Amino acid sequence: MSRKSVSAKALARSYTAERTLTSVTGVLALLAGALVLVIGFGWLGTFRAQRPVLDPLAVQWLGREPVWAKVAAIALGVLLVVLGLWWFFRTLRPEGRPDLELDRTPGSELTVTAGAIADAVRADAESVDGVSKARARCVGDEERPALRLDLSLREGADLKRVWEAVDTHVLTRARESLGVDTLPTAVRIELDAAARRRVR
């Protein structure tokens, strides 16, 4: 797995389902448009190309069966509204904060909460020389946890040394403690503003 794809898991919440639905909808719309163009250019016969968009047979059937047409239209409308509301609330749902089960043995279960993981990583990061403040957040799911780490560095801190300490101490310890081989992590580093001096 590339470094870019690994870090992408931690940078933002997963929008796989949203992207999949959008892609499928786009592909279906593209195929429908291509079919209309093929019919319009007469590649399937000139008679079919000259027929109106609304098939006269379909229009006649709708005229003969207005009740069934209205029922079908109402049912389709209700279905679209329900799907739209479901998708809307699904998109707005809070991002997952996974609790990791380190031991599932009956009678000796051990679960580490997302808050505990974040607090431990934050404390380790703040112990690094040059870091004034840190904030950590565990995201993803139980099977694929990820980490977001925000660091504020003191003025004059050596960025290279801070990064080496975070990589070799903080993140390695987090992986070992959680018993995972990989822990996708997005690290954001900010520099503290220099203290203002009053001019006299």
Steps between C-alpha positions, in 0.01 A plus 500: 500500500643840404585763756242734344213252530597412858510862616176578316311271737595724791466836329124495455200285572423228252260595224519164322124444498427854381760476223374156395140623470610810311714292265222248432250781437745671265569180307127428462436857382789472254367171361149645470636803315705280268191288427297811417774621264518161328123499449494867394767451233296215357756229559218273620275589207351820362147411612607474865692826474192687370271383779420753776676484835180391674390181330141536370416153630615598846302825483188310396542249784538785751181654362310172538639426850522838679456346847792261461714778352431728798565219749832418330601868493413551869683180602808603302490848654471364855784255434725777371419721801577218744826416324596867490435551873685179586799608293489853648507380863758233417731766358457718810563220749786557744834352409581170665721495808593132528548319829755223447447154651848374587377178661171328424550201728178439700547619856812704426386741232717808455374802308688825455277800432574751228532772764762303692700442182487869414601607853796259505627613161452865596696455824785325316508772235508781757799332668706548183752783533382797296127417508296750700157352440358194329157372408424146385189336366433134420284456189398224261355172621601208721660307216679798343574764764677819402641794690500876459768690688527880526827635640585854606874563515680749720690783339842379392412128513695271267235365266714208384569380854137541601384294201755225570392484865132488406560229241734279704351554846138611489366317194709186550382475860139550391525219243663264748247580774205441267652189346468622142762486225389823336328805642424756226577840647453854378727745682442875485773723639458864600755746633408705804497873439796685641435686825420865438740753645378836614689788339581783736 
